[in-house]
Amino acid sequence: MKLKGKRIFITGGAGFIGSHLVERLIDANEIAIFDNLHRNALAYTNIGRHKNLKLIKGDVLDKDAVEKSIGNADIAVHMAAIAGIKTAVEKPTTTLKTNLMGSYNALEACRKKGIGRFIIFSTSEVYGPHIYEANESGATTIGPIGKPRWVYAMSKLASEFLAYGYDKEYGIKFTSVRPFNVYGPRQIGEGAVHNFIANAIKNKPLIVHKPGSQVRAWCYVSDMVDALETILISKKSEGEVFNIGNPQATSTTLQTAKTIIRLSGSKSRIHLVDFKHPEVDIRVPSIEKAGRILRFEPKVSFEDGISKTIEWYKNH
């Protein structure tokens, strides 16, 4: 079943995941992207001039611009955020303002314009430094003040609560998505797979934070978009929080670097370095809920996804 005939407003829609979602939906729906184009992955697609696409350059901190741009959308998808731990550590105030106030501005625009469906992007960071088979109904963990890594998780979790509040007070049906280590073509900015591949194809050293045994579950971007498309279609997703990831595609950071070197035929060496910020030892989701309600099942294996991603970067 495909989504058809909808007017969809996407903040951050020119970003990595957003550009793939737009590519999937654009032929059968009217899409308005609201984005500051800081990380413009849309530029690597051929849909920039599509008749169903409207691209608006703007900042989610500009409340009036968000309200004006959202128009008469049927669905709002809020993806715009300061993303990545490095940025959160260096700019904690900017991260808090953008993520929390940006969510507030998007929700207020929906309230004023009578838009009753809101999809918000959170993060797997809300589960803290050590989680195996993370469950959406389980505890979330935020680290102490003074450790700026957790500013990002806190701002995203607060935004989830804000969306929940707008659902209860104003009837705006929300769904919250918690992505787990999504990777693939067009990833711009921070991200271990992106950084490793960019260096590997140039035979440059791959920097791995000690000890290298940190475990992640890697989700290829097309699997992520499969889940998002179902969320947009299904009324059963309303009022729910979903982990979206691939628990079968687990790898340590060191194994990931070695896999990328092998699959790319690289001559890169691996450098283990100290990491001065809090690290996440293990992060693997339970996707039982997404499987039960959305019929979500990841299709792309770790090595297949890495190979596809390497091929794209070699050509771009």
C-alpha positions in Angstrom: 0.0 0.0 0.0 1.4 3.4 -1.0 0.6 6.9 0.3 -1.2 8.9 -2.3 -2.7 12.3 -2.8 -1.5 13.9 0.5 0.1 17.3 1.2 3.1 16.6 3.3 5.2 19.3 5.1 8.7 18.1 6.1 11.1 20.1 8.2 14.7 19.0 7.5 13.5 17.2 4.4 16.6 18.1 2.4 18.8 16.1 4.9 20.0 12.5 4.6 17.0 10.6 5.7 14.6 13.3 4.6 15.8 13.3 1.0 15.3 9.5 0.8 11.7 9.9 2.2 10.9 12.6 -0.2 12.3 10.5 -3.1 9.9 7.7 -2.1 6.8 9.9 -1.8 7.2 12.6 -4.4 5.5 11.0 -7.4 2.2 10.4 -5.6 2.0 13.3 -3.1 2.7 17.1 -2.8 5.8 17.7 -0.7 6.8 21.0 0.9 10.4 20.9 2.3 11.3 23.5 5.0 15.1 23.4 5.5 18.0 25.7 6.1 20.0 23.5 3.6 23.0 23.3 6.0 23.2 19.6 5.0 21.7 19.5 1.6 21.5 15.8 0.6 18.7 16.7 -1.8 21.3 18.2 -4.1 22.5 14.6 -4.9 19.1 13.6 -6.2 17.3 14.4 -9.5 14.0 15.5 -7.8 14.9 19.1 -7.1 12.7 20.3 -10.0 9.9 17.8 -9.5 6.5 19.3 -10.1 5.2 18.0 -6.8 8.1 19.5 -4.7 8.2 22.9 -3.1 11.5 23.8 -1.4 11.5 26.6 1.2 14.7 27.8 2.7 14.1 28.6 6.3 15.0 28.0 10.0 12.7 26.2 12.4 13.6 28.8 15.0 11.7 31.3 12.9 8.1 30.7 14.2 6.4 32.9 11.7 8.2 31.3 8.7 7.2 27.8 9.8 3.6 28.8 10.3 3.5 30.5 6.9 5.2 27.7 5.1 3.2 24.8 6.5 0.1 26.0 4.6 -2.7 23.5 4.4 -0.7 20.3 4.8 -2.4 17.0 5.8 0.7 15.7 7.6 3.7 17.4 9.2 7.0 15.4 9.5 9.4 17.2 11.9 13.0 16.0 11.1 14.9 19.3 11.4 17.3 19.3 14.3 20.9 19.7 15.4 22.1 16.2 14.9 25.3 14.5 15.9 27.2 14.2 19.2 30.2 16.3 18.1 27.9 19.3 17.4 25.9 18.8 20.6 29.2 18.8 22.6 30.5 21.9 20.9 27.2 23.8 20.8 24.9 22.7 23.6 22.8 25.9 23.7 22.2 25.9 20.0 21.3 22.2 20.2 18.7 22.8 22.9 17.2 25.8 21.2 17.0 24.3 17.8 15.7 20.9 18.8 13.2 21.9 21.5 12.1 25.3 20.2 12.0 24.0 16.7 9.6 21.3 17.8 7.5 23.8 19.6 7.3 26.0 16.6 6.3 23.1 14.3 3.6 21.9 16.7 2.2 25.4 17.2 2.0 25.8 13.4 0.0 22.6 13.3 -2.3 23.7 16.1 -3.0 27.1 14.5 -3.5 25.6 11.0 -5.6 22.7 12.1 -3.1 20.0 11.0 -4.0 16.9 12.9 -1.1 14.5 12.1 2.5 15.1 13.4 5.5 12.7 13.0 8.5 13.6 15.2 12.0 12.3 15.0 13.7 11.5 18.2 16.9 9.4 18.7 18.2 6.2 20.2 20.4 8.3 22.4 17.4 8.6 24.8 18.3 5.1 26.0 21.6 6.1 27.5 25.0 4.5 27.4 24.2 0.8 27.7 21.0 -0.8 26.2 20.4 -4.1 24.7 17.0 -4.8 23.1 15.7 -1.3 24.0 12.0 -1.3 24.5 9.9 1.8 23.8 7.9 1.3 27.1 11.1 0.9 29.1 13.1 3.5 30.9 15.0 6.3 29.2 18.3 7.5 30.6 19.8 10.9 30.5 23.4 11.5 31.7 24.4 14.2 34.2 24.6 17.9 33.7 28.2 18.8 32.7 28.4 16.0 30.1 27.2 17.8 27.0 26.7 14.6 25.0 23.4 14.2 26.8 22.1 17.6 25.8 21.1 16.1 22.5 19.2 13.2 24.0 17.5 15.4 26.5 16.3 17.9 23.8 14.9 15.1 21.7 13.2 13.4 24.6 11.6 16.7 25.7 10.4 17.2 22.2 8.7 13.8 22.3 6.9 14.8 25.5 5.9 18.0 23.9 4.4 16.2 20.9 2.5 13.9 23.4 1.2 17.0 25.2 -0.1 18.5 22.0 -1.8 15.2 21.2 -3.6 15.2 24.6 -4.5 18.9 24.7 -5.1 19.7 21.1 -5.8 16.4 19.4 -2.8 16.5 17.1 -2.1 12.8 16.5 1.6 12.3 17.0 4.0 9.4 16.2 7.5 9.5 17.6 10.4 7.7 15.7 13.6 6.7 17.4 16.1 5.8 14.7 19.0 3.4 15.5 22.3 4.2 13.6 20.9 4.8 10.1 23.4 4.9 7.3 23.5 4.8 3.5 24.1 7.0 0.4 23.9 10.8 0.8 24.7 10.8 4.5 26.3 14.2 5.1 28.1 15.4 8.3 28.7 13.2 11.3 28.4 9.4 11.4 30.8 6.6 11.8 30.0 4.8 8.5 30.1 8.0 6.5 33.4 9.0 8.0 35.0 5.6 7.7 33.9 5.2 4.0 35.0 8.7 3.1 38.5 8.0 4.4 38.7 4.4 3.2 38.1 5.2 -0.4 41.0 7.8 -0.2 43.2 5.3 1.7 43.3 7.6 4.7 43.4 6.4 8.3 40.2 5.3 10.0 39.9 6.8 13.5 38.2 4.5 16.0 37.5 5.5 19.5 38.9 3.2 22.1 38.4 0.5 23.0 36.6 -0.3 19.7 34.3 -2.9 21.2 31.3 -0.5 21.3 28.4 -2.3 19.7 25.9 -0.7 17.3 23.0 -2.0 15.3 23.2 -0.5 11.8 20.1 0.2 9.8 20.2 0.9 6.0 18.3 4.0 5.0 15.8 2.2 2.7 14.6 0.1 5.7 14.2 3.3 7.6 12.1 4.8 4.8 10.0 1.6 4.6 9.0 2.1 8.2 8.3 5.8 7.8 6.0 5.2 4.8 4.0 2.7 6.8 3.8 5.2 9.8 2.4 7.8 7.4 -0.3 5.4 6.1 -1.3 3.5 9.2 -3.7 5.0 11.8 -2.4 2.3 14.1 0.8 4.2 14.4 -1.0 7.3 15.9 0.0 8.0 19.5 2.9 5.5 19.4 6.6 5.6 19.8 8.7 3.3 17.6 12.3 2.1 17.6 13.4 1.7 14.0 16.6 -0.2 13.4 18.1 -3.5 12.5 19.1 -5.6 15.5 20.4 -8.3 13.2 23.0 -6.0 11.7 25.2 -5.5 14.8 28.9 -4.8 14.7 31.5 -3.3 17.0 33.1 -0.1 15.9 36.4 -1.8 15.2 34.6 -4.6 13.2 32.7 -1.9 11.2 36.0 -0.2 10.3 37.6 -3.4 9.2 34.5 -4.4 7.2 34.6 -1.1 5.3 38.3 -1.5 4.6 37.7 -5.0 3.2 34.7 -4.2 1.1 36.1 -1.1 -0.4 39.5 -2.7 -1.1 41.1 0.1 0.8 44.7 0.3 2.1 43.7 2.4 5.1 45.0 1.7 8.5 43.0 1.9 11.7 44.0 4.3 14.5 42.6 3.7 18.0 42.3 7.0 19.8 41.0 8.1 23.2 37.5 9.7 23.3 37.2 12.4 25.9 33.4 12.4 26.0 30.9 9.8 27.4 30.7 6.8 25.1 27.9 4.4 24.5 29.0 0.8 25.1 26.1 -1.0 23.4 23.0 0.1 21.7 20.7 -2.5 20.1 16.9 -2.0 19.7 14.0 -4.2 20.1 11.8 -3.7 17.0 9.1 -6.1 18.2 6.6 -3.3 18.5 7.3 -1.9 15.0 7.1 -5.5 13.7 3.8 -6.1 15.4 2.0 -2.8 14.5 3.8 -1.7 11.3 4.8 -5.1 10.0 8.3 -3.7 9.9 11.1 -6.1 9.0 14.5 -4.8 7.9 15.5 -6.3 4.5 19.1 -5.0 3.9 22.0 -6.9 5.6 24.9 -5.1 7.1 27.4 -6.1 4.4 25.0 -5.5 1.5 24.2 -2.0 2.9 27.8 -1.2 3.4 28.6 -2.3 -0.2 25.8 -0.1 -1.6 27.0 2.8 0.4 30.6 2.4 -0.6 29.6 2.3 -4.3 27.6 5.5 -3.9 30.5 7.4 -2.3 33.0 6.2 -4.9 30.7 7.7 -7.6 30.2 11.0 -5.7 
